[in-house]
Amino acid sequence: MFNYDEPIFICDYPTSSIIKLIYYESNGKRHERSYNILSLGNYPSNVKYTQRGKKNSAVYKIPNKYKVETVLGGFLIICESNYLPNGKIKYSIEWKDNNNVSKIISNTRSSSGVANEFYKVVFI
């Protein structure tokens, strides 16, 4: 039986750079996403952690210079996290638009925040 509150990660790194994520909505609808790890990065001494989505949900360390490729909204994107000198993390998404022009969007709030901004730029 699956715990519908937590995502399932399937990976065999370093044998494969692909990570598969499976998660369920509260209604039981299953979602699957694949990620290709381009760079694992490293954990600095002042490591930051992900925010809790729900009470008692897992938190994860956020690496510096982490780079991953996935598909979002039909676009092949590269996501990156980089620590800034002031201790904040810059989250970036890079992609090519429908005219094959490279675009980058970033923020220092959260990875989901930059994904939301990506959707606004691409679909609104």
Residue frames as a rotation matrix with the C-alpha (Angstrom) as fourth column:
MET 1
0.578 0.816 0.000 0.00
0.816 -0.578 0.000 0.00
0.000 0.000 -1.000 0.00
PHE 2
-0.296 -0.679 0.672 1.35
0.669 -0.650 -0.361 3.42
0.682 0.343 0.647 -0.96
ASN 3
-0.167 0.182 -0.969 1.53
0.754 -0.610 -0.244 6.39
-0.635 -0.772 -0.035 1.36
TYR 4
0.325 0.402 0.856 -0.32
0.916 -0.359 -0.179 8.93
0.236 0.842 -0.485 -0.76
ASP 5
0.942 0.046 -0.334 1.12
0.182 -0.903 0.390 11.83
-0.283 -0.428 -0.858 1.24
GLU 6
0.182 -0.964 -0.196 4.74
-0.336 -0.248 0.909 11.24
-0.924 -0.100 -0.369 0.20
PRO 7
0.592 -0.034 -0.805 6.22
-0.804 0.039 -0.593 10.97
0.051 0.999 -0.004 -3.29
ILE 8
0.726 -0.388 0.567 8.01
0.222 0.913 0.341 7.80
-0.650 -0.122 0.750 -4.39
PHE 9
0.393 -0.699 -0.598 11.51
-0.881 -0.472 -0.028 8.24
-0.263 0.537 -0.801 -5.83
ILE 10
0.836 -0.195 0.513 12.98
0.277 0.957 -0.087 5.50
-0.474 0.215 0.854 -8.02
CYS 11
0.697 -0.663 -0.275 16.66
-0.695 -0.529 -0.486 5.84
0.177 0.530 -0.829 -8.86
ASP 12
0.834 -0.543 0.094 19.86
0.506 0.823 0.258 3.87
-0.217 -0.167 0.962 -9.31
TYR 13
0.793 -0.570 0.214 22.44
-0.398 -0.752 -0.525 6.65
0.460 0.331 -0.824 -9.23
PRO 14
-0.077 -0.377 -0.923 25.28
-0.583 -0.734 0.349 6.59
-0.809 0.565 -0.163 -10.34
THR 15
-0.556 -0.092 0.826 24.45
0.445 0.806 0.390 3.62
-0.702 0.585 -0.407 -12.59
SER 16
-0.137 0.578 0.805 21.69
0.923 -0.220 0.315 5.73
0.360 0.786 -0.503 -14.16
SER 17
-0.972 -0.228 -0.058 21.28
0.235 -0.922 -0.307 9.52
0.016 -0.312 0.950 -14.06
ILE 18
-0.418 0.895 0.154 17.48
-0.187 -0.251 0.950 9.16
0.889 0.368 0.272 -14.38
ILE 19
-0.959 0.283 -0.005 15.24
0.047 0.141 -0.989 9.65
-0.279 -0.949 -0.148 -11.35
LYS 20
-0.471 0.881 0.050 11.58
0.239 0.073 0.968 8.75
0.849 0.468 -0.244 -11.61
LEU 21
-0.949 0.274 0.159 9.09
-0.263 -0.400 -0.878 10.43
-0.177 -0.875 0.451 -9.29
ILE 22
-0.464 0.868 -0.178 5.63
0.409 0.388 0.826 9.01
0.786 0.310 -0.535 -8.68
TYR 23
-0.975 0.222 -0.034 3.05
-0.065 -0.427 -0.902 10.87
-0.215 -0.877 0.431 -6.63
TYR 24
-0.471 0.882 0.037 -0.69
0.808 0.414 0.420 10.72
0.355 0.227 -0.907 -6.06
GLU 25
-0.567 0.459 0.684 -3.36
-0.415 -0.877 0.244 13.33
0.712 -0.145 0.687 -5.69
SER 26
-0.737 0.321 0.595 -5.73
-0.582 0.147 -0.800 13.01
-0.344 -0.936 0.079 -2.73
ASN 27
0.358 0.923 -0.143 -8.30
-0.856 0.264 -0.444 11.48
-0.372 0.281 0.885 -5.11
GLY 28
0.382 -0.289 0.878 -5.81
0.045 0.955 0.294 8.70
-0.923 -0.073 0.377 -5.98
LYS 29
0.999 -0.041 -0.019 -4.86
-0.023 -0.103 -0.994 10.02
0.039 0.994 -0.104 -9.42
ARG 30
0.441 -0.890 0.115 -1.30
0.605 0.389 0.694 8.90
-0.662 -0.237 0.711 -10.19
HIS 31
0.934 -0.279 -0.222 1.34
-0.356 -0.719 -0.597 11.21
0.007 0.637 -0.771 -11.68
GLU 32
0.535 -0.815 0.224 4.80
0.688 0.574 0.444 10.32
-0.490 -0.083 0.868 -12.92
ARG 33
0.923 -0.353 -0.156 7.74
-0.385 -0.815 -0.433 12.55
0.026 0.460 -0.888 -13.83
SER 34
0.621 -0.783 0.042 11.29
0.784 0.621 -0.001 11.72
-0.025 0.034 0.999 -14.92
TYR 35
0.873 -0.450 -0.188 14.40
-0.402 -0.883 0.244 13.77
-0.275 -0.137 -0.952 -14.25
ASN 36
0.641 -0.768 0.005 17.87
0.588 0.486 -0.647 13.50
0.495 0.418 0.762 -15.79
ILE 37
0.797 -0.403 -0.450 20.54
0.235 -0.480 0.845 14.59
-0.557 -0.779 -0.288 -13.32
LEU 38
0.782 -0.541 0.309 23.12
0.182 -0.275 -0.944 16.71
0.596 0.794 -0.116 -15.15
SER 39
-0.393 -0.891 0.225 25.09
-0.067 -0.216 -0.974 17.71
0.917 -0.398 0.025 -12.04
LEU 40
0.222 0.454 -0.863 24.62
0.789 0.436 0.433 16.64
0.572 -0.777 -0.262 -8.42
GLY 41
0.416 -0.150 0.897 26.41
-0.308 -0.951 -0.016 19.70
0.856 -0.270 -0.442 -7.10
ASN 42
-0.526 -0.606 -0.597 27.57
0.461 0.388 -0.799 19.77
0.715 -0.695 0.075 -3.46
TYR 43
0.624 0.725 -0.293 26.31
0.613 -0.221 0.759 20.63
0.485 -0.652 -0.582 -0.01
PRO 44
-0.116 -0.684 0.720 27.88
-0.081 -0.716 -0.693 23.80
0.990 -0.139 0.027 1.42
SER 45
-0.822 -0.270 -0.501 28.52
0.453 0.225 -0.863 24.22
0.346 -0.936 -0.063 5.15
ASN 46
-0.797 0.587 -0.142 25.53
-0.361 -0.652 -0.667 26.60
-0.484 -0.481 0.731 5.36
VAL 47
-0.920 0.392 0.033 23.18
0.279 0.593 0.755 24.09
0.276 0.704 -0.655 3.70
LYS 48
-0.546 0.834 0.083 19.51
-0.820 -0.511 -0.259 25.04
-0.174 -0.209 0.962 3.34
TYR 49
-0.839 0.345 0.420 16.53
0.280 0.937 -0.210 22.68
-0.466 -0.058 -0.883 3.42
THR 50
-0.678 0.697 0.231 13.33
0.209 -0.119 0.971 22.41
0.704 0.707 -0.065 1.40
GLN 51
-0.603 0.582 0.546 10.16
-0.793 -0.510 -0.333 23.73
0.085 -0.634 0.769 2.98
ARG 52
-0.833 0.417 0.362 7.66
0.223 0.853 -0.471 21.32
-0.506 -0.312 -0.804 4.44
GLY 53
-0.787 0.617 0.024 4.68
-0.120 -0.190 0.974 20.89
0.606 0.764 0.224 2.15
LYS 54
0.432 0.901 -0.049 2.50
-0.222 0.159 0.962 19.41
0.874 -0.404 0.268 4.89
LYS 55
0.406 -0.229 0.885 2.88
-0.913 -0.056 0.404 18.75
-0.044 -0.972 -0.232 8.60
ASN 56
0.325 -0.406 0.854 5.41
-0.330 0.798 0.505 15.94
-0.886 -0.446 0.125 9.17
SER 57
0.995 -0.062 0.077 6.39
0.095 0.361 -0.928 15.79
0.030 0.930 0.365 5.48
ALA 58
0.369 -0.929 0.014 10.05
0.873 0.351 0.337 15.18
-0.318 -0.112 0.941 4.65
VAL 59
0.850 -0.296 -0.437 12.57
-0.377 -0.920 -0.110 17.96
-0.369 0.258 -0.893 4.14
TYR 60
0.676 -0.639 0.369 15.62
0.737 0.605 -0.301 17.60
-0.031 0.475 0.879 1.93
LYS 61
-0.031 -0.788 -0.615 19.00
0.336 -0.588 0.736 19.32
-0.941 -0.184 0.283 1.74
ILE 62
0.961 0.277 -0.014 19.31
0.101 -0.398 -0.912 21.71
-0.258 0.875 -0.410 -1.21
PRO 63
0.198 -0.956 0.217 22.60
0.837 0.280 0.471 21.26
-0.511 0.089 0.855 -3.06
ASN 64
0.285 -0.271 -0.919 24.65
-0.365 -0.918 0.158 24.06
-0.886 0.291 -0.360 -4.61
LYS 65
-0.427 -0.460 -0.779 25.18
-0.854 -0.078 0.514 23.85
-0.298 0.885 -0.359 -8.39
TYR 66
-0.435 0.429 0.791 22.53
0.232 0.903 -0.362 21.13
-0.870 0.026 -0.492 -8.75
LYS 67
-0.477 0.237 -0.846 21.34
-0.817 -0.474 0.328 20.81
-0.323 0.848 0.420 -12.35
VAL 68
-0.540 0.412 0.734 18.51
0.258 0.911 -0.322 18.62
-0.801 0.016 -0.598 -13.62
GLU 69
-0.852 0.272 -0.447 16.66
-0.519 -0.330 0.789 18.24
0.067 0.904 0.422 -16.91
THR 70
-0.590 0.741 0.321 12.96
0.446 0.630 -0.636 17.40
-0.674 -0.232 -0.702 -17.21
VAL 71
-0.711 0.479 0.514 9.86
0.407 -0.314 0.857 18.23
0.573 0.819 0.028 -19.23
LEU 72
-0.547 0.559 -0.623 7.45
0.522 -0.354 -0.776 20.84
-0.655 -0.750 -0.098 -17.89
GLY 73
0.214 0.748 -0.628 4.45
-0.172 -0.604 -0.778 22.11
-0.961 0.275 0.000 -19.80
GLY 74
0.889 0.133 0.438 5.71
0.351 0.419 -0.838 20.34
-0.295 0.898 0.326 -22.93
PHE 75
0.711 -0.700 0.067 9.08
-0.515 -0.585 -0.627 22.12
0.478 0.411 -0.776 -22.84
LEU 76
0.439 -0.712 -0.548 12.44
0.743 0.631 -0.225 20.49
0.506 -0.308 0.805 -22.16
ILE 77
0.789 -0.108 0.605 13.78
-0.330 -0.905 0.268 22.54
0.519 -0.411 -0.750 -19.25
ILE 78
-0.147 -0.840 -0.523 16.96
0.556 0.367 -0.746 22.68
0.818 -0.400 0.413 -17.17
CYS 79
0.873 0.427 0.235 16.50
0.000 -0.482 0.876 23.52
0.487 -0.765 -0.421 -13.50
GLU 80
-0.131 -0.981 -0.145 19.36
0.450 0.071 -0.890 24.75
0.883 -0.182 0.432 -11.38
SER 81
0.944 0.284 -0.167 19.99
0.278 -0.416 0.866 25.75
0.176 -0.864 -0.471 -7.76
ASN 82
-0.034 -0.979 0.202 22.93
0.590 -0.183 -0.786 27.99
0.806 0.093 0.584 -6.91
TYR 83
0.442 0.086 -0.893 23.87
0.864 -0.309 0.398 29.48
-0.242 -0.947 -0.211 -3.55
LEU 84
0.579 -0.193 0.792 24.53
0.255 -0.880 -0.401 33.21
0.774 0.434 -0.461 -3.65
PRO 85
-0.498 -0.867 0.023 27.19
0.283 -0.187 -0.941 35.00
0.820 -0.462 0.339 -1.54
ASN 86
-0.461 0.383 0.801 24.41
-0.755 -0.643 -0.127 36.38
0.466 -0.663 0.586 0.72
GLY 87
-0.875 0.044 0.481 23.33
-0.291 0.748 -0.597 32.80
-0.386 -0.662 -0.642 1.63
LYS 88
0.201 0.976 -0.089 20.16
-0.636 0.061 -0.769 32.80
-0.745 0.211 0.633 -0.46
ILE 89
-0.476 -0.264 0.839 19.57
0.382 0.797 0.468 30.24
-0.792 0.543 -0.278 -3.19
LYS 90
-0.302 0.362 -0.882 18.88
-0.820 -0.570 0.047 31.26
-0.486 0.738 0.469 -6.78
TYR 91
-0.165 0.380 0.910 16.50
0.321 0.893 -0.315 28.83
-0.933 0.240 -0.269 -8.49
SER 92
-0.391 -0.051 -0.919 16.55
-0.727 -0.595 0.342 28.99
-0.564 0.802 0.196 -12.31
ILE 93
0.284 0.444 0.850 14.72
0.384 0.759 -0.525 27.40
-0.879 0.475 0.045 -15.20
GLU 94
-0.472 -0.465 -0.749 16.19
-0.581 -0.475 0.661 27.52
-0.662 0.748 -0.046 -18.70
TRP 95
0.057 0.525 0.849 14.31
0.501 0.720 -0.479 26.48
-0.863 0.453 -0.222 -21.85
LYS 96
-0.973 -0.230 -0.003 13.84
0.103 -0.447 0.889 27.26
-0.206 0.865 0.458 -25.52
ASP 97
-0.259 0.932 -0.254 10.58
-0.405 -0.344 -0.847 28.90
-0.877 -0.117 0.466 -26.53
ASN 98
0.502 0.585 0.637 8.46
0.315 0.562 -0.765 27.95
-0.805 0.584 0.098 -29.56
ASN 99
0.955 -0.231 -0.188 10.81
-0.281 -0.491 -0.824 30.04
0.098 0.840 -0.534 -31.75
ASN 100
0.623 -0.728 -0.287 13.85
0.681 0.685 -0.259 28.12
0.385 -0.034 0.922 -30.42
VAL 101
0.127 -0.526 0.841 15.03
-0.266 -0.835 -0.483 31.21
0.956 -0.162 -0.246 -28.49
SER 102
-0.374 -0.364 -0.853 16.78
0.677 0.522 -0.519 30.45
0.634 -0.772 0.051 -25.17
LYS 103
0.295 0.527 0.797 14.99
-0.332 -0.726 0.603 31.83
0.896 -0.443 -0.039 -22.11
ILE 104
-0.581 -0.425 -0.694 15.88
0.543 0.432 -0.720 31.88
0.605 -0.796 -0.020 -18.40
ILE 105
0.361 0.650 0.669 13.73
-0.320 -0.588 0.743 32.74
0.876 -0.482 -0.004 -15.43
SER 106
-0.398 -0.549 -0.735 14.90
0.546 0.503 -0.670 32.73
0.738 -0.668 0.099 -11.81
ASN 107
0.502 0.438 0.746 14.06
-0.371 -0.670 0.643 33.76
0.781 -0.600 -0.174 -8.26
THR 108
-0.656 -0.754 0.015 15.41
-0.278 0.224 -0.934 33.42
0.701 -0.617 -0.356 -4.73
ARG 109
-0.071 0.723 0.687 12.13
-0.992 -0.121 0.025 32.38
0.101 -0.680 0.726 -3.07
SER 110
0.024 0.124 0.992 11.62
-0.403 0.909 -0.104 28.71
-0.915 -0.398 0.072 -3.95
SER 111
-0.927 -0.346 0.144 11.91
-0.047 0.489 0.871 26.10
-0.372 0.801 -0.469 -6.67
SER 112
-0.273 0.900 0.339 8.12
0.915 0.352 -0.196 25.80
-0.296 0.257 -0.920 -6.89
GLY 113
0.336 0.351 -0.874 7.93
0.198 -0.933 -0.299 29.60
-0.921 -0.072 -0.384 -7.11
VAL 114
-0.502 -0.569 -0.651 10.18
-0.547 -0.374 0.749 29.68
-0.670 0.732 -0.124 -10.15
ALA 115
-0.863 0.285 0.418 8.11
0.469 0.758 0.453 26.85
-0.188 0.587 -0.788 -11.70
ASN 116
0.152 0.962 -0.226 4.95
0.782 -0.257 -0.568 28.94
-0.604 -0.091 -0.792 -11.16
GLU 117
0.129 -0.203 -0.971 6.66
-0.312 -0.937 0.154 31.92
-0.941 0.283 -0.184 -12.78
PHE 118
-0.886 -0.459 0.069 7.66
-0.127 0.383 0.915 29.69
-0.446 0.802 -0.398 -15.71
TYR 119
-0.432 0.808 0.400 4.03
0.860 0.502 -0.086 28.69
-0.270 0.307 -0.912 -16.23
LYS 120
0.404 0.586 -0.703 2.95
0.372 -0.807 -0.459 32.35
-0.836 -0.076 -0.544 -16.16
VAL 121
-0.240 -0.601 -0.763 5.57
-0.517 -0.586 0.624 33.32
-0.821 0.544 -0.170 -18.74
VAL 122
-0.961 -0.248 0.124 4.89
-0.057 0.614 0.787 30.38
-0.271 0.750 -0.604 -21.04
PHE 123
-0.645 0.747 0.163 1.11
0.754 0.585 0.301 29.97
0.129 0.317 -0.940 -20.82
ILE 124
0.240 0.764 -0.598 -0.34
0.758 -0.533 -0.377 33.39
-0.607 -0.363 -0.707 -19.94
